[in-house]
Amino acid sequence: MNNKTERLKEYAKMLINKYGSPLYVYDYEMLKKRCEDMSKLQKQLENALAKKVRMHYSTKANSNPYILETVKEAGLYVDCMSPVELMINKKCGFKNQEILYVCNNITAEEMKLVYESKILICLDSISQVDTWGKQFPGTKIMVRINPGVVGVGHSEKVITSGKLTKFGITEENFEELFEVAKKYNLTIIGIHQHLGSLFLNDKIDNYIMGVKAGLNLIKKHFKNIKIVDLGGGFGVPYKPEEKPLNLDIVSEKLIKVLKEFVNEYQSVEEFKFEPGRYIPCEAGYLIGQVTAIKHENGQYYIGTDIGMNQLVRPSMYDAYHEITIFGTKSEEKIQANIVGNICESGDILGKNRTITLPNIGDLVVVSNAGAYGSSMASNYTGRLRPGEVMIYKDGRIEKMKDRETETNILQGLYFPKKYKI
Ligand SMILES: Cc1ncc(COP(=O)(O)O)c(C=O)c1O
């Protein structure tokens, strides 16, 4: 158990009793610290480059208004990818120019909403540029390119550049992009790229290579670009042996390539980044409880109420999360698969973990659950999504989200008349 989870121990039982199990819990101080890291990086880059630099927190990682409030207090901006995320961003007080709409395969109606909201849009295919141009000729847009190099990410499913991804426009299609833009008198004011999600220190150079590849394409093909958006990807350590991302090194290396770019490409006025995971990930925990213990075919299974619907990362990406079990007094060490309550073989929270034999009812704490945790949760098999709370330094607890109720799930569901409920 590390210090962070140790601190949670004093609260965990009380929280579960009050707000139900499982429950997402966030540590405000950690969240604030990670926001401050990003504003520090923003300032370092801005000072070194003498250009505007803006960090747009990627709402998809966690869209809870309490997270967004902290992001806003740190002076960061946001990006969003859907009408609901946009609505939440606006409600949290972000101004139009502080929001960026980074979307993928959206309808003409959704584009209209973005246009009417006066939010800068980033379009990621020629087809989408065409759909936009038809409706809003003569406007300014950003486009997402695929810099061609293989991106960086913790799983193939989150690598978003290279030959195997649905994202962005590749160099061979730039001419067609320019034709479509010209047809509708669109001005491409910004270029966006996002290489993938999660790089740590061993992949900083790959990230920088990807950045260089994108910048080279801009220099070679695009004229008069004002905004260069380099996306997100800043990682956090999930495994005990992993080290935190050294942002000073990232900053130093970025400054070098961006300075060269700025010297050669005069029109650029602003760099943007879209950190998602980095900000809320380490602040978040998912607390649940042990519901069953079984030993079959030589394998221990520790059943919990934390199903893949509550935290999908382990089953979706084979992602590792630290799991701590509170409460056991046993000295007996076992190797166990820690699993959820969903009827799927892939519903495994942690494989082959060495733990002490727990008891039913012991609390289970999953670390690093603050990003792509609650935002990816679902009602699969009719399970209720958890409540969420924030813990502040002085011990104050704020409810961020109610635990769902059966009524929430049944709302909008129609039953044939003969099934009276
Ligand atoms: C376009 C875009 N920007 C930013 C992000 C945030 O990425 P991360 O959470 O790795 O920082 C994502 C997530 O994959 C994304 O798709």
The ligand as a Gaussian input file, in Angstrom:
#p B3LYP/6-31G(d) Opt

LIG

0 1
 C       -8.006000      14.505000     -29.933000
 C       -7.573000      14.170000     -28.566000
 N       -6.986000      15.112000     -27.823000
 C       -6.585000      14.863000     -26.558000
 C       -6.759000      13.629000     -25.984000
 C       -6.290000      13.407000     -24.583000
 O       -5.306000      12.457000     -24.548000
 P       -4.590000      12.098000     -23.196000
 O       -5.628000      11.732000     -22.228000
 O       -3.692000      10.967000     -23.527000
 O       -3.807000      13.291000     -22.792000
 C       -7.354000      12.611000     -26.720000
 C       -7.499000      11.274000     -26.152000
 O       -7.178000      10.272000     -26.678000
 C       -7.799000      12.883000     -28.045000
 O       -8.418000      11.965000     -28.780000

